Amino acid sequence: MAEEEEKERIVIPDEDGNEHLFDILFTFDADESEQSYIVVVPSSEAENDEVEVFAFRYEEEGEGDESDINLFPIESDEEWEMVEEMVNTYSANEME
């Protein structure tokens, strides 16, 4: 039996300050804009067939265990198209 890979997780607060746990699917850097992106799913839904996927632009502050991640909303259509393409590629690779 194959061992299940330990997933990286992140806590993201909502508008009301409630904290929610998310599994990190993947991160990537866009060559053109030199921006970093993170794609996550709610931990409670990670094992379901259909899950809601969330994506953010992020910046890391600090180094090692002392680093913090600042999340920013994706605002432009170009960014959303790029992220959607990356999610589709990730999904296709997961199905193989």
N, C-alpha and C positions, 0 to 999 in steps of 0.2 A: 504494500500500500504506500502511495506517495505521501510525503509529508506536506502539510499545508504551509505555504509561505507566510511568514509573519508580515502583516500589512502595516504600513506606516499610517498613522492617524493624526488628525489635526482637530482642534476644537475651534469652532467659529461661532461667535455670538450673533444673535439676530438683532433686529431694530429695538427690541424690548430688553436687551441685555441677557436673554436666556442663552445658555451655551448648548451647542449641538456638536456631537461627535461625527466626524466624517472620515472615511477611508480615502487615502490618496491613490487614485488610479495611476496617474503619471504626471510628470512635469516636463516642460520643454522650453527651449529658447528660440525665439524667432530671429533668424539671421538679419532680415531687412531692418527691423526696428530695434534690435538688441534688447527686447523685452523678454521677461520670463513669465510663464503661465503655469497654472496648476489646475488639474481637473480632479474633482472629488465626487464621491457619492455618500449619502447618509449611511453610517455604519449599520443602522437597523435594517437597511434595505439591500445591503451589499450582496446577499445571497439570492435575492429574487431575480427572476428572468428579466423583468422590466423595472428599471430604476431611473430616477430623475438624476441627471448629471449636472453638476455645477462647475463653472469655470471662472477663474479670476486671473488677473495680471497680478504678479507679486514682486516684492523687493525684499531681499534678506538683509538684516542688520546684525552686525556682530559676527562671531566665528564660533564654530564647534557647537558644544552643548549650550552655549550662552547666546546663540543666535535667535532672533525673532523674525517672524515673517509678517510683513504688512500686505494685506490684500486690498486690491482695487477693482472696482467693477469694470467690465469690458464694455466700452461705449460705442465703438465704431462698427459699422457693418463689415469692414475689411477684417477687423480682428475676429469677429464672430465667424466669418467664413473660414478663416484660417484655423480657428479652434475646432469648428465643426469637422473640417477635413482631417485634423489630427485625431479626433474622437472616432471618426469612421474608420480610419486606418488602424487605430488601436483595437476597435471592436472586431474588425476583420481578422487581425492577427490572433486575437483571443479565441476565435471560433475554429481556427486551424488545429 
